[in-house]
């Protein structure tokens, strides 16, 4: 029988685990110690919360993990050299902006910059941050990067060893050092937000990322007002979240973008996204748009349907073509194939989709199933619907896929 504390602990782990680990890592300057102490606090919580659940479970975990970390250091005989950092008496403006009035200091953005240090291999920076700060599992991160899980595990291990060996300082670098880390920081925020965006009903373990990435991208945009890619990512998150109210039907099934009623979109978030995209274009000073500026432009093009009643699909395909010059990867190619099908028809879309070759990625199988069904290739459609469902979609997405599969089977 499950412990009565289990539901509370599961929810707290999902909603605050990354924040707790980030605060511990920043205080003790040791990623492994932070993760070990947090795990020990979770074990203690199962027994302690059966008797009396705390009023603030996240604060309880933070305090317990902090004590556990100190105990571990004392047992190692090195506590004198690893005391937590004292609170800064005069916080910088950046630290004041980053602070939250909560029992747990919000150190996530600081730790994101730490994990994205140039000493860490480029292909591991975002992955390490997603694991340590955001609490994603190794399997989830491997799926996001479309690499085998053992490969990702080795990257994470090497990255943590590199940080320890290089003596990477656990502090937010000055703005003059941000450019060398910013791409990895933005990639981290992108992928973290994608976990929430893939869950239309926000019913999964990373639902809080939707709200948190709105806040963190907004914070970063204030800290780096002249970086066009930072402004563009903030715009993209707002465009995407603006569609949240229209992403479910009356029965709780996910609605694809093409079937959403734009009257249900959040006009204020769209306006915010458009304003941030204008800022991104202005601060680029005429330079060609970067990948995130192009992604934001694609979202802005979709938002035009709220005013015109139609999506400019030809323009969207052109934007994807430009994006491929920056990021020629299966994810972009799958999205481009879906857009191409709206312009040239499902045959062209399916040909482009098969060229993308992203087996094992849920959106690829869902898109392929839809195009095959539109072409009357029902056996293939059923195969891809089954392949998508095997990949454990979120509840709303699973309901959508099951309905489409049933319709294909009936046909």
C-alpha positions in Angstrom: 0.0 0.0 0.0 1.3 3.4 -0.9 2.2 5.8 1.9 -0.3 8.7 2.5 2.7 11.0 2.0 3.4 9.8 -1.5 0.9 12.1 -3.4 2.2 15.1 -1.5 5.8 14.2 -2.1 5.2 13.4 -5.8 3.6 16.8 -6.4 6.2 18.7 -4.4 9.0 16.8 -6.3 7.5 17.8 -9.6 6.8 21.4 -8.7 9.7 22.4 -6.5 12.4 19.7 -6.9 14.5 21.6 -9.4 14.3 24.8 -7.3 15.4 23.0 -4.2 18.3 21.3 -5.9 19.4 24.6 -7.5 19.3 26.4 -4.1 21.4 23.6 -2.5 23.9 23.4 -5.3 24.4 27.2 -5.2 24.8 27.2 -1.4 27.2 24.2 -1.2 28.9 24.5 -4.6 28.5 20.8 -5.2 26.0 19.3 -7.7 26.4 15.8 -6.5 26.0 16.8 -2.8 22.9 18.8 -3.7 21.3 15.8 -5.5 22.3 13.3 -2.7 20.9 15.5 0.1 17.7 16.2 -1.7 17.2 12.4 -2.3 17.8 11.8 1.4 15.3 14.5 2.3 12.7 12.8 0.1 13.3 9.5 1.8 12.9 11.1 5.2 9.7 12.8 4.0 7.9 9.5 3.4 8.1 8.6 7.1 7.8 12.0 8.6 4.8 13.2 6.5 2.7 10.1 7.3 2.4 11.5 10.8 2.0 15.3 10.1 2.3 16.7 6.6 4.1 20.0 6.7 2.3 23.3 5.8 5.0 24.0 3.2 6.3 20.7 1.8 8.9 22.4 -0.4 10.4 24.4 2.4 10.5 21.3 4.6 12.4 19.4 1.9 14.8 22.3 1.5 15.5 22.6 5.2 15.9 18.9 5.6 18.1 18.5 2.6 20.3 21.4 3.8 20.8 19.6 7.2 21.5 16.4 5.4 24.2 18.1 3.2 25.8 19.5 6.3 25.8 16.1 8.0 27.4 14.5 5.0 30.1 17.2 5.0 30.8 16.7 8.7 31.1 13.0 8.1 33.7 13.7 5.4 35.5 15.9 7.9 35.4 18.8 5.4 32.5 20.9 6.8 34.8 23.8 7.5 35.7 24.1 3.8 32.2 23.6 2.4 30.0 25.8 4.5 27.0 27.3 2.7 27.6 30.8 1.3 26.4 33.6 3.6 23.7 35.8 2.4 25.0 38.8 0.5 24.4 42.0 2.5 24.2 44.2 -0.6 22.6 42.2 -3.5 23.2 43.4 -7.0 20.3 44.6 -9.1 20.4 41.3 -11.0 20.1 39.4 -7.7 17.3 41.6 -6.6 15.4 40.9 -9.8 16.0 37.1 -9.5 15.0 36.9 -5.8 11.6 35.6 -4.8 9.8 36.1 -1.4 9.7 32.4 -0.6 11.4 30.1 2.0 13.5 28.6 -0.7 15.9 30.9 -2.6 15.2 30.7 -6.3 18.7 29.9 -7.6 17.7 28.3 -10.9 18.9 31.0 -13.3 22.2 31.2 -11.5 22.6 27.4 -11.6 21.6 27.4 -15.3 24.5 29.8 -16.0 26.8 27.5 -13.9 25.9 24.4 -15.8 26.3 26.2 -19.1 29.9 27.1 -18.3 32.3 26.9 -21.3 34.3 24.2 -19.5 31.4 21.8 -20.1 31.2 20.3 -23.6 28.7 22.1 -25.8 26.6 19.0 -26.4 26.2 18.5 -22.6 25.5 22.0 -21.3 21.8 22.2 -21.8 21.4 18.5 -20.9 23.1 18.9 -17.6 21.0 21.9 -16.7 17.8 20.1 -17.6 18.7 17.3 -15.4 20.0 19.3 -12.4 17.9 22.4 -12.4 14.7 21.3 -14.1 14.5 17.8 -12.8 14.0 16.1 -16.1 14.8 12.4 -16.2 17.6 11.1 -18.4 15.1 9.4 -20.6 13.2 12.6 -21.1 16.3 14.6 -22.0 17.5 11.9 -24.4 14.1 12.0 -26.1 14.3 15.8 -26.4 17.8 15.6 -28.0 16.9 12.5 -30.1 19.9 10.5 -28.8 20.1 7.1 -27.1 19.7 7.2 -23.3 23.1 5.6 -22.5 24.8 8.3 -24.7 23.1 11.0 -22.8 24.0 9.4 -19.4 27.7 9.5 -20.4 27.4 13.1 -21.4 25.9 14.1 -18.0 28.5 12.1 -16.1 31.4 13.8 -18.0 29.8 17.2 -17.6 29.5 16.9 -13.8 33.1 15.7 -13.5 34.3 18.6 -15.6 32.5 21.1 -13.4 34.1 19.5 -10.3 37.6 19.2 -11.8 37.6 22.7 -13.2 36.5 24.4 -10.0 33.7 26.2 -11.8 32.5 29.0 -9.5 28.9 28.8 -8.4 27.9 32.3 -9.1 26.2 34.2 -11.8 28.9 35.6 -14.2 29.0 39.2 -15.1 27.1 40.3 -18.2 30.4 40.4 -20.1 30.6 36.6 -19.8 27.0 35.9 -20.8 27.5 35.6 -24.5 29.7 32.5 -24.3 26.9 30.8 -22.2 23.7 32.3 -23.6 23.0 29.8 -26.4 23.1 26.9 -24.0 21.0 28.8 -21.4 18.4 29.6 -24.1 18.4 25.9 -25.3 17.7 24.8 -21.7 14.7 27.1 -21.4 13.4 26.1 -24.8 13.5 22.4 -24.0 12.1 22.8 -20.5 9.2 24.8 -21.9 8.7 22.2 -24.7 7.9 19.6 -21.9 5.0 21.7 -20.8 3.9 22.6 -24.3 3.6 19.0 -25.2 1.0 18.6 -22.4 -2.0 20.5 -23.6 -4.0 19.9 -20.4 -1.0 20.6 -18.1 -1.7 17.2 -16.4 1.8 15.8 -16.5 4.9 16.0 -14.2 6.3 19.2 -15.8 3.1 21.3 -15.9 4.7 24.0 -13.8 7.2 24.7 -16.5 4.6 26.6 -18.5 4.3 29.2 -15.8 8.0 29.1 -14.8 9.4 29.5 -18.3 7.1 32.5 -18.8 8.7 34.0 -15.7 12.3 32.9 -16.4 12.3 34.1 -20.1 10.8 37.4 -19.0 13.5 37.7 -16.3 16.3 36.9 -18.7 14.8 39.4 -21.2 15.0 42.1 -18.5 18.6 41.2 -17.7 19.7 41.0 -21.3 17.6 43.6 -23.1 19.9 44.0 -26.1 20.2 40.3 -27.0 17.8 39.6 -29.9 17.7 35.8 -29.3 16.7 36.3 -25.6 13.9 38.6 -26.6 12.8 36.3 -29.4 12.6 33.3 -27.0 10.5 35.3 -24.6 8.2 36.1 -27.5 7.9 32.5 -28.6 6.9 31.3 -25.1 4.2 34.0 -25.0 2.8 33.2 -28.4 2.7 29.5 -27.5 1.1 30.0 -24.1 -1.5 32.4 -25.7 -3.0 29.4 -27.4 -3.3 27.4 -24.2 -7.0 28.2 -23.6 -7.9 26.8 -27.0 -5.9 23.6 -26.9 -8.6 21.3 -25.4 -12.0 20.4 -26.7 -15.1 19.9 -24.5 -14.1 16.4 -23.7 -10.5 17.1 -22.7 -8.8 16.0 -25.9 -6.0 18.0 -27.4 -7.0 20.2 -30.4 -4.3 20.7 -33.0 -3.4 24.3 -33.9 -5.4 24.1 -37.2 -8.6 23.2 -35.3 -8.3 25.8 -32.5 -10.7 28.7 -32.4 -8.4 31.8 -32.4 -11.1 33.7 -30.5 -10.1 31.7 -27.5 -6.4 32.7 -27.7 -5.0 35.0 -25.1 -4.9 38.4 -26.8 -2.7 40.0 -24.1 0.0 37.3 -24.4 -0.1 37.6 -28.2 0.4 41.4 -27.9 3.3 40.8 -25.5 4.9 38.3 -27.9 4.5 40.7 -30.8 6.1 43.6 -28.8 9.0 41.4 -27.8 9.6 40.2 -31.3 9.7 43.9 -32.4 12.3 44.5 -29.7 14.3 41.5 -31.0 14.2 42.8 -34.5 15.2 46.3 -33.4 18.2 45.3 -31.2 19.5 43.1 -34.0 20.4 46.3 -35.9 19.7 44.8 -39.3 21.6 41.6 -38.8 20.0 38.4 -40.3 17.5 36.9 -37.8 18.9 34.1 -35.6 17.1 30.7 -35.1 15.0 31.9 -32.2 13.9 35.0 -34.0 12.8 32.9 -36.9 10.9 30.6 -34.5 9.2 33.6 -33.0 8.3 34.8 -36.4 6.7 31.5 -37.2 4.6 31.7 -34.1 3.7 35.3 -34.9 2.6 34.2 -38.4 0.3 31.6 -36.8 -1.1 34.3 -34.5 -2.2 36.3 -37.6 -5.2 33.9 -37.9 -6.7 35.7 -34.9 -7.0 38.8 -37.2 -7.3 37.4 -40.7 -9.0 34.1 -40.1 -6.3 32.2 -42.0 -2.7 31.1 -41.5 -0.1 32.3 -44.0 1.2 28.8 -44.7 3.4 29.8 -47.7 5.2 32.4 -45.5 5.5 29.8 -42.7 7.2 27.3 -45.0 9.6 30.1 -46.1 10.4 30.8 -42.5 11.1 27.1 -41.8 13.4 27.1 -44.9 15.4 29.9 -43.4 15.4 28.2 -40.0 16.9 25.1 -41.6 20.0 27.1 -42.5 20.6 27.5 -38.7 19.2 24.2 -37.4 19.0 21.4 -39.9 17.5 18.8 -37.5 14.6 16.3 -37.6 12.4 18.5 -35.3 12.5 21.5 -37.7 12.1 19.2 -40.7 9.0 17.5 -39.2 7.4 20.9 -38.5 8.2 22.1 -41.9 6.7 19.0 -43.5 3.4 19.7 -41.6 3.4 23.3 -42.9 4.3 22.1 -46.5 1.3 19.8 -46.5 -1.0 22.8 -46.0 0.6 24.5 -49.1 1.3 21.6 -51.5 -0.9 18.9 -50.1 -0.4 15.7 -48.1 1.7 13.9 -50.7 4.4 16.6 -50.6 4.1 16.8 -46.8 4.6 13.1 -46.4 7.6 13.0 -48.7 9.2 15.8 -46.7 8.3 14.0 -43.5 9.9 10.8 -44.5 13.0 12.7 -45.4 13.1 14.0 -41.9 13.3 10.5 -40.5 12.6 10.9 -36.8 11.3 7.5 -35.7 10.7 7.3 -32.0 9.7 11.0 -31.7 6.0 11.3 -30.9 5.2 14.4 -33.1 6.8 12.6 -36.1 4.5 9.6 -35.8 1.4 11.7 -35.1 2.1 13.9 -38.2 2.8 10.9 -40.4 -0.4 9.1 -39.2 -2.5 12.1 -40.0 -1.0 12.6 -43.5 -1.3 8.8 -44.3 -5.0 8.9 -43.2 -5.6 11.9 -45.4 -4.2 9.9 -48.3 -6.3 6.9 -47.6 -3.2 4.8 -46.5 -5.0 3.5 -43.4 -2.7 0.6 -42.6 0.3 3.0 -42.4 -1.8 5.5 -40.4 -2.8 2.9 -37.9 0.9 1.8 -37.6 2.0 5.4 -36.8 -0.9 6.1 -34.4 0.2 2.9 -32.5 3.8 4.1 -32.6 2.8 7.5 -31.2 0.7 6.0 -28.4 3.5 3.6 -27.3 5.5 6.8 -26.5 3.4 7.7 -23.5 1.8 10.9 -24.6 0.1 13.2 -22.0 -3.5 12.4 -21.3 -5.1 15.0 -23.7 -2.7 14.1 -26.5 -3.4 10.4 -25.9 -7.2 11.0 -26.1 -6.7 12.9 -29.4 -4.6 10.1 -30.9 -6.9 7.4 -29.8 -9.9 9.2 -31.4 -8.0 9.7 -34.7 -6.9 6.1 -34.7 -10.4 4.9 -34.2 -11.6 7.1 -37.0 -8.9 5.7 -39.3 -9.8 2.2 -38.3 -13.5 2.8 -39.0 -12.6 4.2 -42.4 
